[in-house]
Amino acid sequence: MSEDPKPDQFEKRLRFGCGFLLGLLSGGVLAVLLVIHLLQGGLASSNGIKVTAVAVVLGMAMLFGWLAMRQDDRFWQKALDWVVAFVSGT
C-alpha cells in the first residue's frame, strides 16, 4: 500500500485556516472564562484583561491552525473527542 500523497499548498492553507477558526472559537471561550475568573477574584485591571484575552485567543488560533495543518485528520478527530468530552462532562 502507498502512503497518502503530500498535501498541496491549497490544502495546507485550507487546513490551517479551518484550524485557525476553531482556535479563535476555542480561544474566545477560554478567554471569556479567564476574564470572568479574574474579575470575580479581583485580580484584573482593564488593560491586563484585554492583553491577556487577545494573547489567549491569538495563541490558540495559531496553535490550532498549525496542528490542523501538520496532523491532518488526526487533529480533527482529537478535537471532536475533546468537544464530546466537554459537552458530556466526562
C-alpha positions in Angstrom: 0.0 0.0 0.0 1.1 3.5 -0.7 1.0 6.4 1.6 -1.4 9.3 1.1 0.2 11.9 -1.2 1.6 15.1 0.4 -1.0 17.9 0.6 -0.5 20.7 -1.9 -0.3 24.4 -0.8 -4.0 25.0 -1.2 -4.9 22.1 1.1 -2.3 23.2 3.7 -3.8 26.7 3.7 -7.3 25.4 4.0 -6.4 23.1 6.9 -4.5 26.0 8.6 -7.5 28.3 8.1 -10.0 25.9 9.4 -7.9 25.1 12.5 -7.3 28.9 13.0 -11.1 29.4 13.0 -11.6 26.6 15.6 -8.8 28.1 17.6 -10.5 31.5 17.5 -13.7 30.0 18.8 -12.0 27.9 21.5 -9.7 30.7 22.5 -12.6 33.1 22.7 -14.5 30.7 25.1 -11.4 30.2 27.2 -10.7 34.0 27.3 -14.2 34.7 28.4 -13.9 32.1 31.2 -10.5 33.5 32.2 -11.8 37.1 32.3 -14.8 36.0 34.4 -12.5 34.2 36.8 -10.1 37.2 37.1 -12.9 39.7 37.6 -14.5 37.6 40.3 -11.2 37.3 42.1 -10.5 41.0 41.8 -7.1 40.2 40.2 -7.8 42.1 37.0 -7.1 45.5 35.6 -8.8 46.6 32.4 -5.6 46.7 30.3 -4.3 43.5 31.7 -7.6 41.7 30.9 -7.6 42.9 27.3 -4.0 42.0 26.6 -4.4 38.6 28.2 -7.6 37.8 26.4 -6.1 38.8 23.0 -3.0 36.8 23.7 -5.0 33.7 24.6 -7.3 33.9 21.5 -4.5 34.5 19.0 -2.2 32.0 20.6 -4.8 29.3 20.5 -5.8 30.2 16.9 -2.2 29.9 15.7 -1.6 26.7 17.6 -4.8 25.1 16.3 -4.0 26.2 12.8 -0.6 24.8 12.9 -1.8 21.5 14.5 -4.6 21.1 11.9 -2.1 21.7 9.1 0.5 19.2 10.5 -1.7 16.5 12.0 -4.3 16.2 9.2 -7.4 14.3 10.2 -5.9 13.1 13.5 -6.2 16.7 14.8 -9.9 16.9 13.8 -10.6 13.5 15.4 -8.9 14.6 18.7 -10.8 18.0 18.6 -14.1 16.1 18.1 -13.2 13.8 21.0 -12.5 16.8 23.3 -15.7 18.6 22.3 -17.7 15.5 23.0 -16.0 15.0 26.4 -16.5 18.7 27.3 -20.2 18.7 26.3 -20.9 15.4 28.1 -19.0 16.4 31.2 -16.7 13.4 31.2 
